[in-house]
Amino acid sequence: MSGADSPPAALRPDLIWVLALLAVLSVPFWGKAFHIDDAFFLAVAENVRRDPLRPFAGAAALDDIDRRVFGRLGTAPNTFETLSHPPLVPCVIAAVAAAGGGAREWPEHAAFFGFALLAACSQYQLARRFTSRPWVAALCLVSSPIFLVSSHSLMTDVPALALSLAALAAFVRGSDAGHTGQLLLAGLLAGLALLTRYVAFGLLPLGVAYVVLKRRPARKAALALLPMAAVWGAWCVQNWLTQGTLHLAASLRHYVEYYGSGAFAGSELAARAISDLSALGGAAFAFVPLLLAAGRRSVAVFAACLAAAAALCGADVFGLEDLRDYSVNQRIALSLSFGAGAFLLCEATRRSWSASRDAAFLWLWLAGGCLASVCLLPFGAARYMLPVLPPLALILSSPQPGLPGRRPLWVGLSFAVTMVLGGMLAAADAEFAAVYRRAARELPAASGGGRVWFIADWGFRYYMERDGHRYLLSTDQSPTEGDVVIVPRIAGLHAMAPAVQARARLERAIDVPGTLPLRVLNGEAKAGFYSHGWGLLPFAFSRSPLEHFDVYRLGPAAD
């Protein structure tokens, strides 16, 4: 599985083509509405612009559950505890906003495209070390629908992936060549990855595994720890000086209280595993025929995975109540995507077994990413499988006996189908995001007077608050007669206070249709790209409404 050990070089023609394809699939979406958790990082970015040394000051970016957790604990609401991510991404957002006169979609997405480019280049450099076809491994990553859709957001997933891949590529080069500069660069990049997502701590055991498996000088490799420790130490000092405790510890306590012990029960772990593998299989299904062409053993493994997936989804042996609401077609789709995802992991494991020390390292990287996604994160989501894609692509893109690597038509067709699917999902996600931006503009304008309140998070919350409307907590009883409350079905994540609900009269119910028959987050379609709470499928072909809005008018308070 080992490829060329040559040092990094200038942009090569095959890498340029990969980056060009990535640009074609990304630039059209730079005007995409802010979406899902973009809103939280945008809120913290405003803190950064006001006080760069205290990015988590105040109580920005708190949702209704956050407020209830603080009420239960009897402590003051604050962003320092609620946001479980370090501040690098909000700092980038704030810097772009400062340069552009405020947070606007096009400049922010254009800036974050740099992280997607860094991820592609880093994957290519790693592939030059571990495979003989680096462009294949790089294209496997950037053409994945999971990567494409995630790269069109301002969330931490792609920035953390890009910085982690860049750190790992520099570490591998530095360890192999004994190059001090590369090892120090690796540590600096790893430190920046830590300031993006704490899961980047996984780079430490991964680096140790590489040194042990490849028998590299440990003392030399340890140089990478110096800049990483310096970056982490500076962040810890800031925490102590401004808050008196570490952000990691404080946010972890809040994380456990927010999600509760039920998020890590057996049935929830099973649901996350099914959701994650379904996302992996659904996003890479076009490559399954290529792997099946490798021989009868691959066909047998695929058949076994499909049979097991069909049995699990049909019999619901994990006790997942959600599956009772799935139609026959939805169960078939889930069995196919879940089975395909399991097959990809099994095939990667089979090819790595006793192959080489390089293969063992890549498999440990793959296994660690899968375990972290299922066991540490609170719900299943396609974007949580991003760290799994690079090692999976590196393993499966290596030429194998019987694999049709010499059949460019097969390879080209698989990439074409995958990129078309990725483009369609990106377009469907952009259409879904645009619903909230448009609704925030149009629904209050048509309210006919009175203050406008809303119960919703994500992009809808950002655009509503930007225009001066009020977020209604489940404990807030202050709305008065004549006020309007707007509640979307998907983004509305909590209920009104009972006393407010008793005075609410439904004035309008609005279904928002979609142009594309494709859904990424929809309970009716069982599509849960962003969370398995809406469905175990990563996406679904459906004509169900993109969103439904209920508009309430409040009557007089009861005597």
Secondary structure by P-SEA (a helix, b strand, c coil): ccccccccccccaaaaaaaaaaaaacccccccccccaaaaaaaaaaaaaacccccccccccccaaaaaaaaaaccccccccccccccaaaaaaaaaaaaacccccaaaaaaaaaaaaaaaaaaaaaaaaccccaaaaaaaaaacaaaaaaaacccaaaaaaaaaaaaaaaaaaaaaaccaaaaaaaaaaaaaaaaccccccaaaaaaaaaaaaaccccccccccaaaaaaaaaaaaaaaaacccccaaaaaaaaaaaacccccccaaaaaaaaaaaaaaaaaacccaaaaaaaccaaaaaaaaaaaaaaaaaaaaccccccccccccaaaaaaaaaaaaaaaaaaaaaaaaaccccaaaaaaaaaaaaaaaaaacccccccccccccaaaaaaaaaaccccccccccaaaaaaaaaaaaaaaaaaaaaaaaaaaaaaaaaacccccccccbbbbbbccaaaaaaaaabbbbbccccccccccbbbbbbcccccccccaaaaaaccccbbbbbbbccccccccccccccccccccccccccccccccbbbbbbbbccccc
